């Protein structure tokens, strides 16, 4: 009996110890779980903070997806900014809420790829445009080579070369690998053309100067003959032929030498004997018409004379017609016959002047 009593007491003591131990253990676990709950809350806050930071970076990145430009420099500048945004993303460590973190990460990398895809498309289009520009400029090179090969450096070809140069400037960039070689080729062709033209012009200028000296010599010879009173109209035609046979003179001297020669041969005619004034006037008009029209000079004065002749002819024709009509009203008295005769003299004089004017007009037209 005593044994069972002692045993019961012992068991009761063990249970009390177990209960105390369990109470201590439970209290310890409660502390651990409380700390875990607190840490969980802190961790969730960190997850949310990381998500918010990265989501803001994503929003910043999305602003670049609509960027468009035709400028390489602008695209490169934006690319640098996007790379900085990527570095900001990578600098933020730590996890995010699982689902939201997964979505924001996917969206970020997709947006990043989209930006650089847009950039690649820009450069692809740019390269295609540059290839087209290359072909266009290559055609200009061929056109310049063809003009150079003709050996013709006249004004029409010079204008063509100038137009090619202007067109070259309107065409945009070519691929970098062709840039210098293509430009140097085109420039060399144009430079060669203008070098040849300059050399040709120098030789031509020298020839023109010689022609001017020859024409001046003829003028001096005619002027001296006129001044000495040694004018022989039989030589006039030879002087005009010799003057016309000489080639071009410098443009700046063309009008001056032409006017000097016309004046010289007209003085030559004036000093000639055995010819009346009317014939001299016709001959001087003929001189001017032939020299101007055959030497390709300024025909402004000649045109002015032609218009003046036509005006005088019209006036004379009207006066002659009017005078003839007035004669019809005269009677048959002695005084009337006298008036008729005076009027008829005016008619005959007018008709002679009209004939002289017609002769002058024919001289001008014949020179054409």
Protein Blocks (a to p, Z undefined) as FASTA:
>chain_A
ZZmmmmmmmmmmmmmmmmmmmmmmmmmmmmmmmmmmmmmmmmmmmmmmmmmmmmmmmmmm
mmmmmgccfbfklmmmmmmmmmmmmmmmmmpgcdddfklmmmmmmmmmmmmmmmmmmmmm
mmmmmmmmmmmmmmmmmmmmmmmmmmmmnopacfklmmmmmmmmmmmmmpccddfklmmm
mmmmmmmmmmmmmmmmmmmmmmmmmmmmmmmmmmmmmmmmmmmmmmnopacfklmmmmmm
mmmmpccddfklmmmmmmmmmmmmmmmmmmpghiafklmmmmmmmmmmmmmmmnopafkl
mmmmmmmmmmmmmmmmmmmmmmmmmmmmpccbfklmmmmmmmmmmmmmmmmmmmmmmmmm
mmmmmmZZ
